[in-house]
Amino acid sequence: MGFPTRISRSIFPQWLMRSLQILKPEECLTDAQINHLAWQIIGAGLTAPLAWFTFDSIGVRLASAESWNGNASALLRPVSAKTATGIYTLTFAATYPNEKGVAVPLEIKGAKAFPQSTTANTVATPSVSGQVVTVKTTTANTGAAIDAACLVEIV
């Protein structure tokens, strides 16, 4: 299983073991070490964001990385837009190719947003509806909409 679907322990045998003869045991990992590494990789995949995206105060993409986009193709990136003062959207496709090129549905479970403003008074609040993540940026003290650059993590 590849991205955008997360790997899980269920896709691996209960206990991974080598099937090849070990020629130089001093240069090889033990079966326990292999299983520990598999467990760590699975855990990292489950806790890391599917994607991150930064945009400026007018909604233009500054940088991004997507777990399904190992070749950094512009065609596989979400589309960002500023729809009103302090309101930005990131729109994702319904499917993205896995490591074999097969279209796999993207399931966005949530998002986190972090204002990248020099003003400490800015709050960024994300919401998810289907394949669209909306980020609203406001002032902390009055709640007034304000334009601000953000970093968004998609989970």
C-alpha positions as MATLAB code, in Angstrom:
seq = 'MGFPTRISRSIFPQWLMRSLQILKPEECLTDAQINHLAWQIIGAGLTAPLAWFTFDSIGVRLASAESWNGNASALLRPVSAKTATGIYTLTFAATYPNEKGVAVPLEIKGAKAFPQSTTANTVATPSVSGQVVTVKTTTANTGAAIDAACLVEIV';
ca = [
       0.000    0.000    0.000;
       1.322    3.399   -0.902;
       0.339    6.953   -0.336;
      -2.048    8.620   -0.008;
      -3.306    5.608    1.953;
      -1.366    5.092    5.175;
       0.495    1.868    5.764;
      -0.528   -0.178    8.774;
       0.828   -3.179   10.652;
      -1.812   -5.391    9.029;
      -0.089   -5.276    5.630;
       3.063   -6.883    7.060;
       3.358  -10.494    8.248;
       2.889  -10.772   12.013;
       6.622  -11.181   12.460;
       9.026  -10.322    9.657;
      11.793  -12.872    9.185;
      14.539  -13.253    6.661;
      14.202  -16.016    4.127;
      17.750  -15.753    2.779;
      20.858  -17.327    4.189;
      23.019  -14.868    6.115;
      26.564  -14.799    4.767;
      28.013  -12.175    7.129;
      25.950  -12.065   10.347;
      28.080   -9.241   11.764;
      26.879   -6.982    8.911;
      23.176   -7.863    9.113;
      20.301   -6.770   11.259;
      18.660   -9.347   13.464;
      15.029  -10.318   12.896;
      14.110   -8.376   16.045;
      15.856   -5.265   14.694;
      14.043   -5.581   11.342;
      10.692   -5.827   13.129;
      11.540   -2.851   15.329;
      12.390   -0.766   12.242;
       9.151   -1.829   10.520;
       7.211   -0.785   13.626;
       8.972    2.611   13.677;
       8.300    3.219    9.975;
       4.630    2.373   10.399;
       4.375    4.665   13.422;
       6.092    7.529   11.607;
       3.752    7.114    8.647;
       0.722    7.248   10.915;
       1.804   10.393   12.750;
       3.360   12.444    9.960;
       1.142   14.767    7.915;
      -0.014   13.607    4.477;
       0.964   17.010    3.122;
       2.076   20.468    4.177;
       1.513   23.698    2.324;
       2.579   27.298    2.852;
       0.892   30.256    1.212;
       1.444   34.005    1.398;
      -1.080   36.624    2.467;
      -2.646   36.708   -1.016;
      -3.024   32.914   -1.165;
      -0.111   32.099   -3.468;
       1.735   28.829   -2.816;
       5.231   29.401   -1.422;
       6.208   25.777   -0.842;
       4.605   22.392   -0.309;
       5.256   18.681   -0.080;
       2.785   15.859   -0.498;
       3.319   12.243    0.532;
       1.946   11.038   -2.832;
       4.160   13.396   -4.826;
       7.667   11.997   -4.571;
       8.695   13.642   -7.853;
       7.386   17.097   -6.820;
       5.072   17.317   -9.837;
       3.133   20.580   -9.999;
       0.191   18.561  -11.380;
      -0.142   16.626   -8.101;
      -0.198   19.644   -5.788;
      -3.331   21.114   -4.234;
      -4.581   24.429   -5.592;
      -4.614   27.428   -3.255;
      -6.808   30.502   -3.460;
      -7.733   33.526   -1.381;
     -11.515   33.856   -1.463;
     -11.980   36.882    0.833;
     -10.071   38.830    3.470;
      -8.566   36.240    5.798;
     -10.131   33.251    4.011;
      -8.007   30.805    2.013;
      -8.776   27.446    0.424;
      -6.609   24.476   -0.491;
      -8.378   22.183   -2.941;
      -7.168   18.603   -3.352;
      -8.041   16.070   -6.042;
     -10.297   13.173   -5.069;
      -7.568   10.662   -5.939;
      -3.803   10.595   -6.277;
      -1.573    7.881   -7.704;
       0.118    5.422   -5.385;
       3.635    4.087   -5.987;
       2.287    1.879   -8.811;
       0.412    4.715  -10.518;
      -3.007    3.437   -9.422;
      -5.469    6.150   -8.410;
      -6.178    5.962   -4.679;
      -8.843    8.090   -2.931;
      -7.502   10.816   -0.656;
      -9.183   10.953    2.723;
      -8.494   14.169    4.594;
      -9.174   13.596    8.285;
      -8.168   17.024    9.504;
      -5.811   19.957    9.213;
      -3.651   22.180   11.392;
      -2.811   25.764   10.473;
      -0.046   27.976   11.787;
       0.101   31.687   10.955;
       3.452   32.789    9.556;
       2.836   36.405   10.423;
       5.255   38.714   12.194;
       2.266   39.833   14.251;
       1.843   37.585   17.285;
      -1.831   38.508   17.369;
      -2.838   36.315   14.369;
      -4.903   33.124   14.701;
      -5.386   30.560   11.912;
      -8.378   28.216   12.062;
      -8.685   25.368    9.534;
     -11.786   23.377    8.589;
     -12.216   20.440    6.215;
     -15.107   19.754    3.883;
     -14.472   16.866    1.513;
     -11.390   17.698   -0.542;
     -11.265   21.381    0.453;
      -9.401   22.779    3.442;
     -10.471   26.305    4.376;
      -8.207   28.422    6.574;
      -9.539   31.542    8.273;
      -7.044   34.023    9.681;
      -8.178   36.512   12.307;
      -6.817   38.740   15.013;
      -6.745   37.043   18.406;
      -8.157   39.952   20.352;
     -11.062   41.084   18.121;
     -11.635   38.130   15.783;
     -11.509   40.462   12.781;
     -10.489   38.862    9.485;
      -6.907   39.632    8.535;
      -4.730   38.501    5.634;
      -1.782   36.392    6.767;
       0.608   33.815    5.398;
       0.143   30.302    6.821;
       1.639   26.863    7.084;
      -1.014   24.139    6.829;
      -0.543   20.464    7.654;
      -2.999   17.931    6.245;
      -3.661   14.747    8.213;
];
